[in-house]
Structure formats: structure tokens, C-alpha cells
Amino acid sequence: MIFIGDKHYIDLVLNGNHAAYRFLVDRYKKMVFSICLRILPNTEDAEDASQESFLRAFQQLNTYEGKSKFSTWLYTITYRISVSNSKKIA
């Protein structure tokens, strides 16, 4: 299996191939969900935060500068959304 880097898919998405974002979702869905589940009290809330994280990352993909790994950038988005959602629940 050939590993194609995240940058390739990011470039495709930024050039209008929005379907290419699916590869990034598939690659990072376990990481994102596990972050959400550690912060939020139940599975449903973690699933909602995961979906919100991927949506926010897609909407802000043009702000990704590549100074860090995409996974680090996505982790930051996910963490912030999860913490914010946990405060709304409490």
C-alpha cells in the first residue's frame, strides 16, 4: 500500500475536490473520536463533537499553513470544540 500524505488531499480539497476530504476523515476519525470521548461525558456528545470538529476543519482548511502536522492542527480544533462543548453541558 502506498501512503499518500495529508498535504496531497488538502491540496485536492482546496482546489475544489471536496470529495477528497473523505480520505482525511477516514484517516483521523479514530483519533478525533478518542479525544472527544476523553473530554465529553458520553458517546453521543463525543460523536457530535467529532462531527463538528471535522466540519470546522473543512471550513477552515484554507487557514492550515503546514507549519505543523495536519493531525496536530486537527487535534487542536478537536480539543477546543470538546472543551467548549463540555462547558455547555456542565
N, CA, C and O atoms as CSV, one atom per row, in Angstrom:
chain,resi,resn,atom,element,x,y,z
A,1,MET,N,N,0.839,-1.174,0.000
A,1,MET,CA,C,0.000,0.000,0.000
A,1,MET,C,C,0.892,1.248,0.000
A,1,MET,O,O,1.865,1.325,0.750
A,2,ILE,N,N,0.560,2.185,-0.818
A,2,ILE,CA,C,1.322,3.426,-0.914
A,2,ILE,C,C,0.663,4.469,-0.015
A,2,ILE,O,O,-0.546,4.694,-0.080
A,3,PHE,N,N,1.475,5.092,0.815
A,3,PHE,CA,C,0.965,6.142,1.696
A,3,PHE,C,C,1.025,7.470,0.952
A,3,PHE,O,O,2.088,7.900,0.504
A,4,ILE,N,N,-0.113,8.101,0.829
A,4,ILE,CA,C,-0.166,9.429,0.240
A,4,ILE,C,C,-0.352,10.399,1.384
A,4,ILE,O,O,-1.269,10.247,2.190
A,5,GLY,N,N,0.508,11.392,1.460
A,5,GLY,CA,C,0.494,12.332,2.567
A,5,GLY,C,C,-0.744,13.207,2.619
A,5,GLY,O,O,-1.458,13.377,1.631
A,6,ASP,N,N,-0.975,13.752,3.798
A,6,ASP,CA,C,-2.130,14.612,4.026
A,6,ASP,C,C,-2.113,15.826,3.103
A,6,ASP,O,O,-3.162,16.271,2.639
A,7,LYS,N,N,-0.946,16.348,2.843
A,7,LYS,CA,C,-0.812,17.552,2.004
A,7,LYS,C,C,-1.459,17.334,0.642
A,7,LYS,O,O,-2.085,18.246,0.103
A,8,HIS,N,N,-1.318,16.147,0.085
A,8,HIS,CA,C,-1.909,15.833,-1.217
A,8,HIS,C,C,-3.427,16.008,-1.172
A,8,HIS,O,O,-4.010,16.640,-2.054
A,9,TYR,N,N,-4.062,15.447,-0.143
A,9,TYR,CA,C,-5.517,15.535,-0.022
A,9,TYR,C,C,-5.962,16.953,0.313
A,9,TYR,O,O,-7.002,17.408,-0.164
A,10,ILE,N,N,-5.194,17.638,1.117
A,10,ILE,CA,C,-5.509,19.029,1.443
A,10,ILE,C,C,-5.495,19.877,0.177
A,10,ILE,O,O,-6.395,20.685,-0.050
A,11,ASP,N,N,-4.474,19.687,-0.638
A,11,ASP,CA,C,-4.395,20.431,-1.900
A,11,ASP,C,C,-5.572,20.121,-2.811
A,11,ASP,O,O,-6.116,21.023,-3.449
A,12,LEU,N,N,-5.973,18.849,-2.880
A,12,LEU,CA,C,-7.125,18.482,-3.699
A,12,LEU,C,C,-8.393,19.196,-3.225
A,12,LEU,O,O,-9.154,19.732,-4.031
A,13,VAL,N,N,-8.604,19.195,-1.920
A,13,VAL,CA,C,-9.793,19.838,-1.361
A,13,VAL,C,C,-9.766,21.339,-1.642
A,13,VAL,O,O,-10.770,21.917,-2.059
A,14,LEU,N,N,-8.621,21.959,-1.414
A,14,LEU,CA,C,-8.510,23.402,-1.632
A,14,LEU,C,C,-8.662,23.782,-3.099
A,14,LEU,O,O,-8.995,24.923,-3.420
A,15,ASN,N,N,-8.418,22.824,-3.986
A,15,ASN,CA,C,-8.581,23.071,-5.418
A,15,ASN,C,C,-9.961,22.653,-5.921
A,15,ASN,O,O,-10.180,22.571,-7.129
A,16,GLY,N,N,-10.885,22.390,-5.010
A,16,GLY,CA,C,-12.264,22.149,-5.390
A,16,GLY,C,C,-12.748,20.714,-5.345
A,16,GLY,O,O,-13.936,20.464,-5.551
A,17,ASN,N,N,-11.857,19.758,-5.080
A,17,ASN,CA,C,-12.262,18.357,-4.999
A,17,ASN,C,C,-12.648,18.042,-3.551
A,17,ASN,O,O,-11.870,17.450,-2.803
A,18,HIS,N,N,-13.847,18.445,-3.177
A,18,HIS,CA,C,-14.284,18.295,-1.785
A,18,HIS,C,C,-14.424,16.843,-1.369
A,18,HIS,O,O,-14.351,16.535,-0.179
A,19,ALA,N,N,-14.622,15.948,-2.317
A,19,ALA,CA,C,-14.730,14.519,-2.004
A,19,ALA,C,C,-13.422,13.974,-1.432
A,19,ALA,O,O,-13.439,12.981,-0.704
A,20,ALA,N,N,-12.309,14.596,-1.743
A,20,ALA,CA,C,-11.006,14.144,-1.241
A,20,ALA,C,C,-10.901,14.305,0.274
A,20,ALA,O,O,-10.055,13.671,0.903
A,21,TYR,N,N,-11.744,15.138,0.859
A,21,TYR,CA,C,-11.716,15.324,2.308
A,21,TYR,C,C,-12.061,14.032,3.035
A,21,TYR,O,O,-11.681,13.842,4.190
A,22,ARG,N,N,-12.781,13.148,2.359
A,22,ARG,CA,C,-13.166,11.866,2.947
A,22,ARG,C,C,-11.948,11.058,3.382
A,22,ARG,O,O,-11.991,10.353,4.391
A,23,PHE,N,N,-10.863,11.160,2.618
A,23,PHE,CA,C,-9.646,10.428,2.973
A,23,PHE,C,C,-9.079,10.921,4.305
A,23,PHE,O,O,-8.594,10.126,5.109
A,24,LEU,N,N,-9.140,12.220,4.532
A,24,LEU,CA,C,-8.652,12.770,5.796
A,24,LEU,C,C,-9.559,12.361,6.953
A,24,LEU,O,O,-9.080,12.041,8.041
A,25,VAL,N,N,-10.851,12.372,6.716
A,25,VAL,CA,C,-11.801,11.933,7.749
A,25,VAL,C,C,-11.531,10.477,8.111
A,25,VAL,O,O,-11.448,10.129,9.288
A,26,ASP,N,N,-11.394,9.631,7.096
A,26,ASP,CA,C,-11.137,8.209,7.356
A,26,ASP,C,C,-9.825,7.995,8.098
A,26,ASP,O,O,-9.735,7.126,8.965
A,27,ARG,N,N,-8.826,8.771,7.768
A,27,ARG,CA,C,-7.516,8.622,8.386
A,27,ARG,C,C,-7.525,9.027,9.855
A,27,ARG,O,O,-6.812,8.429,10.661
A,28,TYR,N,N,-8.317,10.027,10.214
A,28,TYR,CA,C,-8.242,10.597,11.564
A,28,TYR,C,C,-9.500,10.418,12.415
A,28,TYR,O,O,-9.567,10.957,13.520
A,29,LYS,N,N,-10.480,9.690,11.938
A,29,LYS,CA,C,-11.732,9.584,12.694
A,29,LYS,C,C,-11.551,8.911,14.056
A,29,LYS,O,O,-12.209,9.306,15.019
A,30,LYS,N,N,-10.693,7.926,14.162
A,30,LYS,CA,C,-10.472,7.272,15.461
A,30,LYS,C,C,-9.780,8.212,16.438
A,30,LYS,O,O,-10.141,8.266,17.613
A,31,MET,N,N,-8.783,8.956,15.952
A,31,MET,CA,C,-8.071,9.904,16.804
A,31,MET,C,C,-9.030,10.970,17.323
A,31,MET,O,O,-9.055,11.264,18.518
A,32,VAL,N,N,-9.811,11.541,16.426
A,32,VAL,CA,C,-10.735,12.608,16.797
A,32,VAL,C,C,-11.773,12.095,17.799
A,32,VAL,O,O,-12.032,12.744,18.812
A,33,PHE,N,N,-12.353,10.956,17.521
A,33,PHE,CA,C,-13.367,10.422,18.428
A,33,PHE,C,C,-12.789,10.121,19.811
A,33,PHE,O,O,-13.440,10.378,20.823
A,34,SER,N,N,-11.581,9.582,19.859
A,34,SER,CA,C,-10.986,9.258,21.162
A,34,SER,C,C,-10.702,10.517,21.983
A,34,SER,O,O,-10.849,10.502,23.205
A,35,ILE,N,N,-10.304,11.590,21.332
A,35,ILE,CA,C,-10.097,12.867,22.043
A,35,ILE,C,C,-11.423,13.344,22.624
A,35,ILE,O,O,-11.505,13.704,23.798
A,36,CYS,N,N,-12.450,13.341,21.797
A,36,CYS,CA,C,-13.771,13.796,22.238
A,36,CYS,C,C,-14.298,12.945,23.383
A,36,CYS,O,O,-14.864,13.469,24.343
A,37,LEU,N,N,-14.115,11.647,23.283
A,37,LEU,CA,C,-14.633,10.736,24.297
A,37,LEU,C,C,-13.917,10.901,25.639
A,37,LEU,O,O,-14.514,10.671,26.690
A,38,ARG,N,N,-12.655,11.294,25.609
A,38,ARG,CA,C,-11.926,11.526,26.861
A,38,ARG,C,C,-12.411,12.774,27.581
A,38,ARG,O,O,-12.288,12.877,28.801
A,39,ILE,N,N,-12.961,13.721,26.833
A,39,ILE,CA,C,-13.353,15.002,27.425
A,39,ILE,C,C,-14.845,15.073,27.716
A,39,ILE,O,O,-15.259,15.687,28.699
A,40,LEU,N,N,-15.646,14.455,26.878
A,40,LEU,CA,C,-17.100,14.554,26.998
A,40,LEU,C,C,-17.685,13.346,27.720
A,40,LEU,O,O,-17.100,12.262,27.694
A,41,PRO,N,N,-18.838,13.528,28.366
A,41,PRO,CA,C,-19.349,12.504,29.273
A,41,PRO,C,C,-19.959,11.258,28.625
A,41,PRO,O,O,-20.062,10.222,29.281
A,42,ASN,N,N,-20.361,11.334,27.372
A,42,ASN,CA,C,-20.981,10.155,26.784
A,42,ASN,C,C,-20.704,10.060,25.284
A,42,ASN,O,O,-20.202,10.998,24.664
A,43,THR,N,N,-21.041,8.916,24.729
A,43,THR,CA,C,-20.744,8.611,23.330
A,43,THR,C,C,-21.438,9.572,22.372
A,43,THR,O,O,-20.838,10.012,21.391
A,44,GLU,N,N,-22.685,9.894,22.648
A,44,GLU,CA,C,-23.438,10.777,21.746
A,44,GLU,C,C,-22.791,12.159,21.658
A,44,GLU,O,O,-22.649,12.718,20.570
A,45,ASP,N,N,-22.406,12.697,22.797
A,45,ASP,CA,C,-21.753,14.004,22.807
A,45,ASP,C,C,-20.409,13.939,22.085
A,45,ASP,O,O,-20.040,14.875,21.375
A,46,ALA,N,N,-19.685,12.848,22.263
A,46,ALA,CA,C,-18.394,12.681,21.592
A,46,ALA,C,C,-18.573,12.570,20.078
A,46,ALA,O,O,-17.770,13.102,19.312
A,47,GLU,N,N,-19.627,11.876,19.653
A,47,GLU,CA,C,-19.904,11.763,18.216
A,47,GLU,C,C,-20.251,13.124,17.624
A,47,GLU,O,O,-19.792,13.466,16.534
A,48,ASP,N,N,-21.057,13.896,18.340
A,48,ASP,CA,C,-21.418,15.234,17.872
A,48,ASP,C,C,-20.186,16.130,17.766
A,48,ASP,O,O,-20.021,16.857,16.786
A,49,ALA,N,N,-19.329,16.075,18.773
A,49,ALA,CA,C,-18.119,16.894,18.769
A,49,ALA,C,C,-17.160,16.453,17.664
A,49,ALA,O,O,-16.476,17.283,17.065
A,50,SER,N,N,-17.109,15.162,17.399
A,50,SER,CA,C,-16.264,14.659,16.312
A,50,SER,C,C,-16.728,15.218,14.977
A,50,SER,O,O,-15.930,15.701,14.173
A,51,GLN,N,N,-18.032,15.143,14.759
A,51,GLN,CA,C,-18.585,15.663,13.511
A,51,GLN,C,C,-18.338,17.168,13.395
A,51,GLN,O,O,-17.968,17.663,12.330
A,52,GLU,N,N,-18.545,17.878,14.483
A,52,GLU,CA,C,-18.313,19.321,14.489
A,52,GLU,C,C,-16.835,19.637,14.214
A,52,GLU,O,O,-16.525,20.611,13.528
A,53,SER,N,N,-15.941,18.825,14.741
A,53,SER,CA,C,-14.508,19.028,14.529
A,53,SER,C,C,-14.128,18.892,13.058
A,53,SER,O,O,-13.393,19.718,12.517
A,54,PHE,N,N,-14.635,17.847,12.421
A,54,PHE,CA,C,-14.333,17.659,11.002
A,54,PHE,C,C,-14.958,18.743,10.136
A,54,PHE,O,O,-14.369,19.174,9.144
A,55,LEU,N,N,-16.145,19.176,10.514
A,55,LEU,CA,C,-16.795,20.248,9.770
A,55,LEU,C,C,-16.002,21.548,9.912
A,55,LEU,O,O,-15.758,22.240,8.923
A,56,ARG,N,N,-15.608,21.874,11.126
A,56,ARG,CA,C,-14.834,23.094,11.363
A,56,ARG,C,C,-13.490,23.031,10.637
A,56,ARG,O,O,-13.055,24.023,10.052
A,57,ALA,N,N,-12.842,21.889,10.673
A,57,ALA,CA,C,-11.556,21.745,9.975
A,57,ALA,C,C,-11.744,21.937,8.471
A,57,ALA,O,O,-10.920,22.576,7.817
A,58,PHE,N,N,-12.814,21.392,7.929
A,58,PHE,CA,C,-13.095,21.566,6.500
A,58,PHE,C,C,-13.317,23.041,6.176
A,58,PHE,O,O,-12.778,23.556,5.196
A,59,GLN,N,N,-14.100,23.707,6.990
A,59,GLN,CA,C,-14.408,25.117,6.754
A,59,GLN,C,C,-13.180,26.006,6.870
A,59,GLN,O,O,-13.098,27.046,6.216
A,60,GLN,N,N,-12.225,25.601,7.700
A,60,GLN,CA,C,-11.040,26.419,7.940
A,60,GLN,C,C,-9.781,25.854,7.295
A,60,GLN,O,O,-8.671,26.281,7.615
A,61,LEU,N,N,-9.947,24.905,6.397
A,61,LEU,CA,C,-8.798,24.240,5.796
A,61,LEU,C,C,-7.860,25.217,5.102
A,61,LEU,O,O,-6.650,24.999,5.064
A,62,ASN,N,N,-8.409,26.283,4.561
A,62,ASN,CA,C,-7.561,27.270,3.885
A,62,ASN,C,C,-6.657,28.026,4.860
A,62,ASN,O,O,-5.735,28.717,4.427
A,63,THR,N,N,-6.902,27.909,6.164
A,63,THR,CA,C,-6.039,28.569,7.149
A,63,THR,C,C,-4.898,27.660,7.615
A,63,THR,O,O,-3.989,28.108,8.314
A,64,TYR,N,N,-4.948,26.399,7.228
A,64,TYR,CA,C,-3.878,25.466,7.607
A,64,TYR,C,C,-2.613,25.847,6.854
A,64,TYR,O,O,-2.586,25.838,5.624
A,65,GLU,N,N,-1.566,26.182,7.600
A,65,GLU,CA,C,-0.333,26.689,6.991
A,65,GLU,C,C,0.722,25.618,6.763
A,65,GLU,O,O,1.701,25.862,6.058
A,66,GLY,N,N,0.546,24.458,7.333
A,66,GLY,CA,C,1.519,23.391,7.149
A,66,GLY,C,C,2.751,23.515,8.026
A,66,GLY,O,O,3.736,22.810,7.805
A,67,LYS,N,N,2.716,24.395,9.015
A,67,LYS,CA,C,3.861,24.555,9.920
A,67,LYS,C,C,3.952,23.390,10.907
A,67,LYS,O,O,5.016,23.113,11.460
A,68,SER,N,N,2.838,22.724,11.115
A,68,SER,CA,C,2.801,21.519,11.944
A,68,SER,C,C,2.096,20.442,11.138
A,68,SER,O,O,1.580,20.701,10.051
A,69,LYS,N,N,2.081,19.238,11.678
A,69,LYS,CA,C,1.354,18.162,11.001
A,69,LYS,C,C,-0.130,18.503,10.972
A,69,LYS,O,O,-0.641,19.205,11.845
A,70,PHE,N,N,-0.803,17.997,9.961
A,70,PHE,CA,C,-2.249,18.182,9.885
A,70,PHE,C,C,-2.912,17.582,11.114
A,70,PHE,O,O,-3.872,18.150,11.634
A,71,SER,N,N,-2.422,16.455,11.583
A,71,SER,CA,C,-3.024,15.801,12.747
A,71,SER,C,C,-2.934,16.682,13.990
A,71,SER,O,O,-3.845,16.672,14.818
A,72,THR,N,N,-1.857,17.439,14.134
A,72,THR,CA,C,-1.700,18.349,15.265
A,72,THR,C,C,-2.708,19.488,15.167
A,72,THR,O,O,-3.327,19.873,16.159
A,73,TRP,N,N,-2.863,20.018,13.964
A,73,TRP,CA,C,-3.825,21.094,13.716
A,73,TRP,C,C,-5.248,20.606,14.010
A,73,TRP,O,O,-6.027,21.303,14.660
A,74,LEU,N,N,-5.575,19.414,13.531
A,74,LEU,CA,C,-6.895,18.833,13.754
A,74,LEU,C,C,-7.108,18.516,15.233
A,74,LEU,O,O,-8.206,18.707,15.756
A,75,TYR,N,N,-6.077,18.038,15.902
A,75,TYR,CA,C,-6.151,17.760,17.338
A,75,TYR,C,C,-6.537,19.028,18.097
A,75,TYR,O,O,-7.386,18.989,18.987
A,76,THR,N,N,-5.916,20.146,17.743
A,76,THR,CA,C,-6.187,21.412,18.425
A,76,THR,C,C,-7.637,21.826,18.245
A,76,THR,O,O,-8.294,22.232,19.203
A,77,ILE,N,N,-8.132,21.727,17.034
A,77,ILE,CA,C,-9.537,22.049,16.762
A,77,ILE,C,C,-10.448,21.142,17.583
A,77,ILE,O,O,-11.384,21.614,18.230
A,78,THR,N,N,-10.175,19.857,17.556
A,78,THR,CA,C,-11.000,18.870,18.266
A,78,THR,C,C,-10.989,19.114,19.766
A,78,THR,O,O,-12.035,19.070,20.412
A,79,TYR,N,N,-9.823,19.367,20.316
A,79,TYR,CA,C,-9.705,19.609,21.750
A,79,TYR,C,C,-10.519,20.835,22.159
A,79,TYR,O,O,-11.257,20.800,23.143
A,80,ARG,N,N,-10.379,21.909,21.403
A,80,ARG,CA,C,-11.092,23.142,21.742
A,80,ARG,C,C,-12.605,22.969,21.651
A,80,ARG,O,O,-13.340,23.456,22.511
A,81,ILE,N,N,-13.065,22.288,20.628
A,81,ILE,CA,C,-14.502,22.045,20.484
A,81,ILE,C,C,-15.006,21.171,21.626
A,81,ILE,O,O,-16.068,21.440,22.187
A,82,SER,N,N,-14.267,20.144,21.972
A,82,SER,CA,C,-14.677,19.235,23.049
A,82,SER,C,C,-14.759,19.955,24.392
A,82,SER,O,O,-15.717,19.772,25.142
A,83,VAL,N,N,-13.764,20.765,24.689
A,83,VAL,CA,C,-13.768,21.512,25.948
A,83,VAL,C,C,-14.921,22.502,25.968
A,83,VAL,O,O,-15.617,22.633,26.975
A,84,SER,N,N,-15.121,23.194,24.865
A,84,SER,CA,C,-16.224,24.150,24.778
A,84,SER,C,C,-17.566,23.447,24.965
A,84,SER,O,O,-18.430,23.939,25.692
A,85,ASN,N,N,-17.741,22.306,24.317
A,85,ASN,CA,C,-18.996,21.551,24.464
A,85,ASN,C,C,-19.177,21.020,25.875
A,85,ASN,O,O,-20.303,20.953,26.367
A,86,SER,N,N,-18.091,20.643,26.534
A,86,SER,CA,C,-18.216,20.127,27.908
A,86,SER,C,C,-18.661,21.228,28.861
A,86,SER,O,O,-19.360,20.959,29.837
A,87,LYS,N,N,-18.263,22.456,28.585
A,87,LYS,CA,C,-18.700,23.575,29.421
A,87,LYS,C,C,-20.183,23.860,29.217
A,87,LYS,O,O,-20.872,24.264,30.154
A,88,LYS,N,N,-20.677,23.653,28.005
A,88,LYS,CA,C,-22.104,23.870,27.721
A,88,LYS,C,C,-22.959,22.831,28.435
A,88,LYS,O,O,-24.078,23.117,28.859
A,89,ILE,N,N,-22.418,21.617,28.563
A,89,ILE,CA,C,-23.152,20.511,29.188
A,89,ILE,C,C,-23.214,20.673,30.696
A,89,ILE,O,O,-24.226,20.371,31.329
A,90,ALA,N,N,-22.110,21.155,31.262
A,90,ALA,CA,C,-21.992,21.248,32.727
A,90,ALA,C,C,-22.928,22.239,33.351
A,90,ALA,O,O,-22.925,22.408,34.570
